[in-house]
Amino acid sequence: MRNFTIHKFEPDNEWVTIEVIDIFNNTHLMDVKMIDLAAYEDGAHIQDAFPYLTTSQRELILTGLTDDMWDEMFGDEEK
């Protein structure tokens, strides 16, 4: 799991914006539910915690790789 920080938090909103840094130190923002973020931090599998995120977004959280980086490293191999 890559490090992320909470970028935007509003106490009356169930959603929070997290900031994820990729392997080249580029910043990516995504919105997740606070309860799901807590479940993920407590050990839930990423696909269970964030079913509404795309596969690419979940990969970014896990490894810090974007689709372009993945393609550059592995070419046409399946993701």
C-alpha positions in Angstrom: 0.0 0.0 0.0 1.3 3.4 -1.0 1.0 6.3 1.3 -1.8 8.7 0.8 -3.0 11.8 2.7 -6.5 13.2 3.2 -6.6 16.2 1.0 -10.1 17.4 1.7 -12.3 16.6 4.6 -15.7 18.0 5.4 -17.3 16.8 8.7 -20.8 16.7 7.3 -19.9 14.8 4.2 -19.4 11.0 4.0 -16.9 11.4 1.2 -13.3 12.5 1.6 -10.7 13.4 -1.1 -7.4 11.6 -0.8 -4.1 12.5 -2.4 -2.1 9.6 -3.8 1.5 10.2 -5.0 2.7 8.0 -7.9 6.3 6.6 -8.2 7.4 9.8 -10.0 6.0 12.1 -7.2 3.0 13.2 -9.3 -0.1 14.0 -7.2 -3.5 12.3 -8.0 -6.7 13.1 -6.2 -9.7 10.8 -5.8 -12.8 10.7 -3.7 -13.6 7.8 -1.4 -16.1 7.2 1.4 -14.6 7.8 4.8 -16.1 4.5 6.1 -14.4 2.6 3.2 -11.1 4.3 3.8 -11.2 3.2 7.4 -12.1 -0.4 6.4 -9.2 -0.4 3.9 -6.8 0.9 6.6 -8.0 -1.8 8.9 -7.1 -4.5 6.4 -10.0 -4.9 4.0 -9.1 -5.9 0.4 -8.9 -2.8 -1.8 -11.5 -4.2 -4.2 -13.9 -4.8 -1.3 -13.3 -1.4 0.3 -13.5 0.6 -2.9 -15.7 -1.2 -5.4 -16.6 2.1 -7.1 -13.0 3.0 -7.9 -11.7 1.8 -11.3 -9.1 -0.9 -11.5 -6.6 1.8 -12.5 -7.4 3.9 -9.4 -7.0 1.0 -7.1 -3.7 0.0 -8.8 -2.4 3.6 -8.2 -3.3 3.3 -4.5 -1.5 -0.1 -4.2 1.6 0.4 -6.3 1.9 4.1 -7.3 1.6 3.1 -11.0 -0.7 4.8 -13.5 -1.9 3.1 -16.6 0.7 4.9 -18.7 3.5 3.8 -16.4 2.2 0.2 -16.4 2.1 0.2 -20.3 5.6 1.7 -20.5 6.9 -1.0 -18.2 5.0 -4.0 -19.5 3.9 -3.1 -23.0 0.9 -4.9 -24.4 0.8 -7.5 -21.6 -2.6 -7.8 -19.8 -3.0 -5.5 -16.7 
